[in-house]
């Protein structure tokens, strides 16, 4: 592949990821797809509807990832969540911090982007603080703290932290076939559970669940297959184009926000280049804005009080630190990571849910104290 062809392919990847982000933002704005909202509905009202949306999305993404692996489109050992080091404590603590933060900040990273597209100025503040704290946890002061504490607790796992290699070794089946069967079994079960909900099978719920799951699969295909080069013409090494990690990535909205701020602040530095994470992040805002304008739901929104501002600032900082520590957010670990059947993602999601429930209980307690 010559340099002009490489540049053309890189541009295609960026445009495709932008389109995927636009689809995500439009669907989320139209259907109110939100992991924090799903947990809140369940804890406060006993309503499973949005949790079933989330289950349908995870199920479809898991099935799709299994198909991509079986057909040779994606190498599961080359994805961001594949590792021989199980950082279970980082996932648990980071997930817990993220869960606390997303409740205080009125939504996770993806919901923050969607709210910005809908006219929320306070979500713009959340985004800036989230991005700064995330970058500090990637390379700054909280990165030093992270590496010196939770990241030191590691279990070396020779077969990797995904479920598929373990099952393949125990069953004698090929890894690709095992990935397909597990994807169909686990993902299909989640989809059936979601669809079995009374009154769930409405156009909005199906669009939310199937749409989000499908977009995650699309991102895996774009990043893991279309952007994969077995030999880069300049470095002569295997690479995944337009990714920050150098590995196959799907949707995630914490570290990419940090890289977006880095790209904007150091735009004149030619070493700072656009990646699929950055363009998909921008796409979410754009898609949400288009849908909000089309449906008449665009509204300017600001902080209601000093306490509201304080809660959102603290929540944003917790999401930035927690999301990087856990290697993902409700979308990064909750949809993209779980679709790979990563055990680390399971721990991170458990931490996120635990943190969210604690924060929701705190909010109820706070309201009672003010009454």
C-alpha positions as CSV (number, residue, x, y, z in Angstrom):
1,X,0.0,0.0,0.0
2,X,1.4,3.4,-1.1
3,X,1.2,6.6,0.9
4,X,-1.8,8.1,-1.1
5,X,-3.8,4.9,-0.6
6,X,-2.9,4.9,3.1
7,X,-4.1,8.5,3.4
8,X,-7.4,7.6,1.6
9,X,-8.0,4.6,3.9
10,X,-7.3,6.7,7.0
11,X,-9.8,9.3,5.8
12,X,-12.4,6.6,5.1
13,X,-12.0,5.3,8.7
14,X,-12.5,8.7,10.2
15,X,-15.6,9.5,8.1
16,X,-17.1,6.1,8.9
17,X,-16.5,6.5,12.6
18,X,-18.0,10.0,12.4
19,X,-21.1,8.5,10.8
20,X,-21.3,5.8,13.5
21,X,-21.1,8.5,16.2
22,X,-23.8,10.5,14.4
23,X,-26.0,7.4,14.4
24,X,-25.3,6.9,18.1
25,X,-26.2,10.5,19.0
26,X,-29.3,10.5,17.0
27,X,-30.6,7.3,18.4
28,X,-29.8,8.2,22.0
29,X,-31.5,11.6,21.6
30,X,-34.6,10.1,20.0
31,X,-35.0,7.1,22.4
32,X,-33.4,8.4,25.6
33,X,-31.0,5.4,25.7
34,X,-29.0,5.8,28.9
35,X,-27.3,3.4,31.2
36,X,-27.6,5.7,34.2
37,X,-31.2,6.3,33.4
38,X,-31.8,2.5,33.2
39,X,-30.3,2.0,36.7
40,X,-32.2,4.9,38.0
41,X,-35.5,3.6,36.6
42,X,-34.9,0.2,38.1
43,X,-33.8,1.4,41.6
44,X,-36.3,4.2,42.0
45,X,-39.4,2.9,40.1
46,X,-38.8,-0.8,39.5
47,X,-39.0,-0.2,35.7
48,X,-36.9,-2.6,33.6
49,X,-37.6,-1.0,30.2
50,X,-34.4,0.9,29.7
51,X,-32.4,-1.9,31.3
52,X,-33.9,-4.2,28.7
53,X,-32.8,-1.7,26.0
54,X,-29.3,-2.0,27.4
55,X,-29.5,-5.8,27.5
56,X,-30.7,-6.0,23.9
57,X,-27.8,-3.8,22.8
58,X,-25.2,-5.9,24.7
59,X,-26.7,-9.1,23.4
60,X,-26.7,-8.0,19.7
61,X,-23.1,-6.6,20.1
62,X,-22.0,-9.9,21.6
63,X,-23.6,-11.9,18.8
64,X,-22.1,-9.6,16.2
65,X,-18.6,-9.7,17.7
66,X,-18.8,-13.6,17.7
67,X,-19.7,-13.6,14.0
68,X,-16.9,-11.2,13.2
69,X,-14.4,-13.4,15.0
70,X,-15.7,-16.6,13.4
71,X,-15.5,-15.1,9.9
72,X,-12.0,-13.9,10.4
73,X,-12.9,-10.2,10.3
74,X,-11.6,-9.4,13.8
75,X,-8.8,-11.0,15.8
76,X,-10.0,-11.2,19.4
77,X,-6.5,-11.2,20.7
78,X,-5.9,-7.8,19.1
79,X,-8.8,-5.9,20.6
80,X,-8.3,-3.2,23.2
81,X,-9.8,-5.4,26.0
82,X,-7.7,-8.5,25.3
83,X,-4.8,-8.9,27.8
84,X,-2.9,-11.5,29.8
85,X,-3.0,-9.2,32.8
86,X,-6.2,-9.2,34.8
87,X,-6.4,-5.7,36.4
88,X,-9.5,-6.7,38.4
89,X,-9.0,-4.1,41.2
90,X,-8.5,-1.2,38.7
91,X,-11.7,-2.3,36.9
92,X,-13.7,-2.6,40.1
93,X,-12.5,0.7,41.8
94,X,-12.5,2.6,38.5
95,X,-16.0,1.3,37.7
96,X,-17.2,2.3,41.1
97,X,-15.8,5.8,40.8
98,X,-17.4,6.1,37.3
99,X,-20.8,4.9,38.6
100,X,-20.8,7.5,41.4
101,X,-19.7,10.2,39.0
102,X,-22.3,9.5,36.3
103,X,-25.2,9.9,38.8
104,X,-23.8,13.1,40.2
105,X,-23.2,14.5,36.7
106,X,-26.7,13.5,35.4
107,X,-25.4,10.9,33.0
108,X,-22.3,9.0,31.7
109,X,-19.9,10.2,29.1
110,X,-22.1,9.3,26.1
111,X,-25.2,10.9,27.8
112,X,-23.1,14.1,28.4
113,X,-22.3,14.3,24.7
114,X,-26.0,13.7,23.8
115,X,-27.1,16.4,26.2
116,X,-24.6,18.9,24.7
117,X,-26.2,18.2,21.3
118,X,-29.6,19.0,23.0
119,X,-28.5,22.3,24.3
120,X,-27.1,21.6,27.8
121,X,-24.5,24.0,28.8
122,X,-23.9,22.3,32.1
123,X,-23.1,19.1,30.2
124,X,-20.4,21.1,28.3
125,X,-18.8,22.0,31.6
126,X,-19.0,18.3,32.6
127,X,-17.3,17.3,29.3
128,X,-14.4,19.7,29.9
129,X,-13.8,18.5,33.5
130,X,-14.2,14.9,32.4
131,X,-11.7,15.3,29.6
132,X,-9.2,17.1,31.8
133,X,-9.4,14.5,34.6
134,X,-9.3,11.7,32.2
135,X,-6.1,13.0,30.5
136,X,-4.6,13.5,34.0
137,X,-5.3,9.8,34.7
138,X,-3.8,8.8,31.4
139,X,-0.6,10.8,31.7
140,X,-0.7,13.2,34.6
141,X,-0.8,13.3,38.4
142,X,-3.7,10.9,38.8
143,X,-1.9,8.5,36.4
144,X,1.0,8.3,38.8
145,X,-1.5,7.6,41.6
146,X,-3.3,4.9,39.6
147,X,-0.1,3.1,38.6
148,X,1.2,3.2,42.1
149,X,-2.0,1.8,43.7
150,X,-4.7,-0.2,42.0
151,X,-2.8,-1.1,38.8
152,X,-0.2,-2.9,41.0
153,X,-2.8,-5.6,41.8
154,X,-2.6,-7.8,38.8
155,X,-3.2,-11.5,38.0
156,X,-1.2,-13.0,35.1
157,X,-3.6,-15.1,33.0
158,X,-1.8,-17.0,30.2
159,X,-5.0,-17.7,28.3
160,X,-6.2,-14.1,28.4
161,X,-9.0,-12.4,30.2
162,X,-11.7,-13.3,27.7
163,X,-14.1,-16.2,28.3
164,X,-13.7,-17.7,24.8
165,X,-10.0,-19.0,25.1
166,X,-10.8,-20.8,28.4
167,X,-13.8,-22.5,27.0
168,X,-11.9,-23.4,23.8
169,X,-9.1,-25.0,25.8
170,X,-11.6,-27.0,28.0
171,X,-13.8,-28.1,25.1
172,X,-11.2,-28.8,22.4
173,X,-13.1,-26.6,19.9
174,X,-11.4,-24.0,17.8
175,X,-11.2,-20.5,19.3
176,X,-13.1,-19.0,16.4
177,X,-16.0,-21.5,16.7
178,X,-16.0,-21.1,20.5
179,X,-16.3,-17.4,20.1
180,X,-19.2,-17.8,17.7
181,X,-21.0,-20.3,19.9
182,X,-20.5,-18.3,23.1
183,X,-21.6,-15.1,21.3
184,X,-24.8,-16.8,20.0
185,X,-25.5,-18.4,23.4
186,X,-24.8,-15.5,25.8
187,X,-25.8,-12.7,23.4
188,X,-28.8,-14.6,22.2
189,X,-30.0,-15.2,25.7
190,X,-29.7,-11.5,26.6
191,X,-31.7,-10.6,23.5
192,X,-34.4,-13.1,24.3
193,X,-34.6,-11.8,27.9
194,X,-34.9,-8.2,26.7
195,X,-37.6,-9.1,24.1
196,X,-39.6,-11.1,26.6
197,X,-40.4,-8.0,28.7
198,X,-44.1,-7.1,28.7
199,X,-44.7,-4.1,26.5
200,X,-41.0,-3.9,25.5
201,X,-41.4,-4.6,21.8
202,X,-42.1,-1.0,20.7
203,X,-40.3,0.8,17.8
204,X,-38.4,3.1,20.2
205,X,-37.2,0.3,22.5
206,X,-36.1,-1.9,19.5
207,X,-34.4,1.1,17.9
208,X,-32.5,1.9,21.1
209,X,-31.3,-1.7,21.8
210,X,-30.8,-3.0,18.3
211,X,-29.5,0.3,17.0
212,X,-26.8,0.7,19.7
213,X,-25.7,-2.9,19.5
214,X,-25.5,-2.7,15.7
215,X,-23.4,0.4,15.9
216,X,-20.9,-1.3,18.3
217,X,-20.6,-4.2,15.8
218,X,-20.1,-1.7,12.9
219,X,-17.3,0.0,14.9
220,X,-15.6,-3.3,15.5
221,X,-15.7,-4.1,11.8
222,X,-14.4,-0.6,10.8
223,X,-11.6,-0.6,13.4
224,X,-10.7,-4.3,13.5
225,X,-11.1,-5.3,9.9
226,X,-11.1,-2.3,7.5
227,X,-8.4,-0.4,9.5
228,X,-6.2,-3.5,10.1
229,X,-2.9,-3.6,8.2
230,X,-0.7,-6.7,8.5
231,X,2.3,-4.6,7.6
232,X,2.4,-0.8,7.7
233,X,4.3,0.5,4.7
234,X,6.4,2.9,6.9
235,X,7.0,0.8,10.0
236,X,6.6,-2.6,8.5
237,X,4.7,-3.7,11.6
238,X,1.1,-4.8,12.1
239,X,-1.1,-1.9,13.0
240,X,-4.7,-0.7,13.3
241,X,-5.0,2.7,11.7
242,X,-6.6,5.8,13.3
243,X,-6.7,4.4,16.8
244,X,-5.1,5.8,20.0
245,X,-4.2,2.4,21.4
246,X,-2.8,0.9,18.3
247,X,-5.3,-2.0,18.7
248,X,-8.9,-2.6,17.5
249,X,-11.3,-0.4,19.3
250,X,-15.1,0.1,19.4
251,X,-17.1,2.9,20.9
252,X,-16.0,4.5,24.2
253,X,-16.4,8.0,25.6
254,X,-13.9,8.8,28.3
255,X,-10.3,8.5,27.0
256,X,-11.5,9.7,23.5
257,X,-12.8,12.9,25.2
258,X,-9.4,13.4,26.7
259,X,-7.7,12.9,23.3
260,X,-10.2,15.3,21.7
261,X,-9.2,18.0,24.1
262,X,-5.5,17.2,23.5
263,X,-6.1,17.5,19.8
264,X,-7.9,20.8,20.1
265,X,-5.3,22.3,22.5
266,X,-2.3,21.2,20.5
267,X,-3.8,21.5,17.0
268,X,-0.7,23.0,15.5
269,X,1.4,20.0,16.7
270,X,1.5,17.7,13.7
271,X,1.9,14.7,15.9
272,X,-1.6,15.2,17.2
273,X,-3.8,13.5,14.7
274,X,-7.5,12.7,14.4
275,X,-8.5,9.2,15.5
276,X,-11.7,7.2,15.3
277,X,-12.3,7.7,19.0
278,X,-12.2,11.5,18.5
279,X,-14.4,11.6,15.4
280,X,-17.0,9.2,16.9
281,X,-17.1,11.5,19.9
282,X,-17.8,14.5,17.8
283,X,-20.3,12.5,15.8
284,X,-22.4,11.9,18.9
285,X,-22.8,15.6,19.6
286,X,-23.6,16.3,15.9
287,X,-26.1,13.4,15.7
288,X,-27.8,14.5,18.9
289,X,-28.0,18.1,17.7
290,X,-29.6,17.1,14.4
291,X,-32.2,14.9,16.1
292,X,-33.0,17.5,18.7
293,X,-33.5,20.2,16.1
294,X,-35.6,17.9,13.9
295,X,-37.9,16.9,16.7
296,X,-38.1,20.4,18.4
297,X,-36.3,19.1,21.6
298,X,-33.4,21.5,21.5
299,X,-33.4,23.5,24.8
300,X,-30.7,25.6,26.4
301,X,-30.0,24.4,29.9
302,X,-27.8,25.7,32.7
303,X,-27.1,25.0,36.4
304,X,-30.0,25.4,38.8
305,X,-27.9,26.2,41.9
306,X,-24.4,26.2,43.4
307,X,-25.0,22.7,44.7
308,X,-26.0,21.5,41.2
309,X,-22.8,22.9,39.9
310,X,-20.7,21.3,42.6
311,X,-22.4,17.9,42.1
312,X,-21.7,18.0,38.3
313,X,-18.1,19.1,38.8
314,X,-17.4,16.3,41.3
315,X,-19.2,13.8,39.1
316,X,-17.3,14.8,36.0
317,X,-13.9,14.4,37.8
318,X,-14.9,11.0,39.1
319,X,-16.0,9.9,35.7
320,X,-12.7,11.0,34.1
321,X,-10.6,9.3,36.8
322,X,-12.8,6.2,37.0
323,X,-13.3,5.7,33.3
324,X,-9.6,5.6,32.5
325,X,-8.8,3.5,35.6
326,X,-11.5,1.0,34.5
327,X,-10.4,1.2,30.9
328,X,-13.9,2.2,29.8
329,X,-17.3,3.6,30.6
330,X,-20.8,2.3,30.4
331,X,-20.3,2.1,26.6
332,X,-16.6,1.3,26.5
333,X,-16.8,-1.5,29.0
334,X,-20.5,-1.9,29.2
335,X,-21.2,-2.5,25.4
336,X,-17.9,-2.7,23.6
337,X,-16.0,-4.6,26.3
338,X,-18.8,-7.0,27.2
339,X,-19.3,-7.9,23.6
340,X,-15.8,-9.5,23.6
341,X,-16.8,-11.5,26.7
342,X,-14.0,-9.9,28.7
343,X,-14.0,-10.8,32.4
344,X,-12.4,-7.4,33.1
345,X,-15.4,-5.8,31.5
346,X,-17.8,-7.8,33.7
347,X,-16.0,-6.6,36.8
348,X,-15.9,-3.0,35.6
349,X,-19.6,-3.0,34.8
350,X,-20.3,-4.5,38.3
351,X,-18.4,-1.6,39.8
352,X,-20.3,0.9,37.7
353,X,-23.6,-0.5,38.8
354,X,-22.6,-0.6,42.4
355,X,-21.3,3.0,42.3
356,X,-24.5,4.2,40.6
357,X,-26.8,2.5,43.2
358,X,-24.8,4.1,46.0
359,X,-25.0,7.5,44.4
360,X,-28.8,7.1,43.8
361,X,-29.3,6.1,47.4
362,X,-27.3,9.2,48.5
363,X,-29.5,11.5,46.3
364,X,-32.7,10.1,48.0
365,X,-31.1,10.6,51.4
366,X,-30.1,14.2,50.4
367,X,-33.7,15.0,49.4
368,X,-35.0,13.6,52.6
369,X,-32.6,15.8,54.6
370,X,-33.7,18.9,52.8
371,X,-37.4,18.1,53.1
